[in-house]
Amino acid sequence: MKKLFFTFLTLSFSTCIMAQVSGNVNYRDQQSYNNNAIDINFPSDNTIVVSVKGLANIKADAYTAIFSITQNGKTTKEVNELMDQRITPSLTEIKLKKSAETFVDMISFVPVYEYEAEKKVFNRKTYNEIPAGFELKKNIHIKFTDPNQLNEFIAILSNYEIYDLVRVDYFSTTLETIKKEMMTKAKLLIQEKLKNYQELLGETFINAEKKITDGFIINLPVEMYKSYEVYNSSSLNLKKAANINQVNKSVTLYYQPVFNKDFDFVINSTVSEPVIQIQYEIKIAINREKKPVSKNDKEFILVTPNGDLKTLNMNTTKQN
């Protein structure tokens, strides 16, 4: 398990104490966190686009951890026996944990080759590949409901030299319920926006041509981890001829959820752990209505003897 370490800076001004908190990730890229401008553009035609965006943070109620295991052996019998000696007792211990379910996934079973030099008297050596054994790979899937159990599984598997935690998948049984809730909230908000636009423009969109579209995006925690490398370069002015031995810089990961600042509403706004995030957006494009002109109505201009112009509306509809 990877841990995050934050740097805390406390400043004291007279009797007021203010805490400023910033993570080391700010060393990487300041520009991505300083975009405070609101981008508003007028539509290029007579269309008004009204949209509502929502975000929901959902705590998982089930997890699946995947561990990878690789075993080598001289023969097929040996490689299978060695693999079973690691997997069987570890799964026996894991199954004793509450609500834990396991599944072993076969990944690959391939021969391994090495090079053997072909002896010749007068020519250069020729190297030929020959079978040297077999490599067996399997994945162990562990389903559980308590996230704290993951540490217990890691401890058990490490006793059998199983260390490679490939990924942890998150699941929730409330996704469809949350989706319906988001659609209901978005419907109310977009109706409120439409009403507000009509009041501002002093017109109605009832008879206007409309188009509507909507969609969901689901972000899983495994997709939301980012890496960064933190270091502060030396300010010494060294000569070009100087030998410099640089230390390898630590690269770590951190969980970066979708921020809730760009949404019209947020369900479960506080995030204290990796969560499943659902984004929902609905858009309505309104082609502002134009006053219809009847094909049966014709306008005529009458010039009076005094030189005045009068407009006459001659309705050509036949009267019964």
Phi, psi and omega in degrees: 000136180262140180247150178256137177242126182251148178263126182251130179237120181248126181246140181241124177237112184047246183259004183254128179251124181241135179253126176250125184243126179214134179278164180294346180298339180294343174292336187282310188205106179279329188295326185290348181251005186242026180264097184250006183278140176268120183266105180235121179236142176285145177296150184283344180235204183270023184257137173253130178251122179246128183224155175224131179241137179231154179226138177231130176257118187242124176285133181290149175245002175205150183223152172227118178259137181243122178247137179259141180224134179236137180224136177246150178200162182286323181234167178296322179295316182295316184293324178290319180295318179294322178295315180296326179295338179266318186281313188302308181292328180292319178291327177299318179290320182295321182294344177284344180284149184297130174065011181277132176235144185232155176208135180254125184251120176286126182256304181201154177216101189228153174286152178246137183244155172225170183261140176235132181280131177271122185280127176227151186282310187252345184258168176294158180293141174249131182256127181244141176283134177228149178299133181241354182152204183221150177239127181241130179236134177222157174244138176256120177260128179236117177263134181208166183245340180256113182299336179291343180289340183302320177299323178294318179296319179298318180296318180293312184293326180295335176294341180245026175058041174245107190240342191275098174275107186287308182194166174231121179263145183247141180225151177217137178273000184255009186301312183294322177297316179295322179300315179296321178297320180294320179295322178294315179296318181295323179299315180294319182290321182288328174295322178293320178295318179299317179297318180295319179296319179297320179293320180293322182272346181068036180213173181243148179255014186301314183265007182282151175288131184230148172231143184225144176211152177207169181185161180244151169229130178247123178252121178267151182305323183298338180271351191250016176267136179238156180250153174207156180237120186250127172197161178242115183294149179290145179262007181290138177270092182268151178290152181299329183280353184289143176275125182242122176256107182270143179272142176297130182274143182285132176248129182228175180241153174214152181275123181240094179286169173289126180290150183267013187283341185255022185241152179283332175209153181225132175259126184059069189290331184274125180246115179247357180205164176302132184227164171278128181246129178247128174251137178226136178222138175233137181231139174236123176259125184244121174270105187302129187298148174247149181294122181290144177248122182288135179291340182274350181265124179238144180254135177237144178256123180253129177259118181280162178303334179277357180091008178277151178255131177231138179266126179247130177261107184257106178280117185269005180293132182286137177265134177278000000 
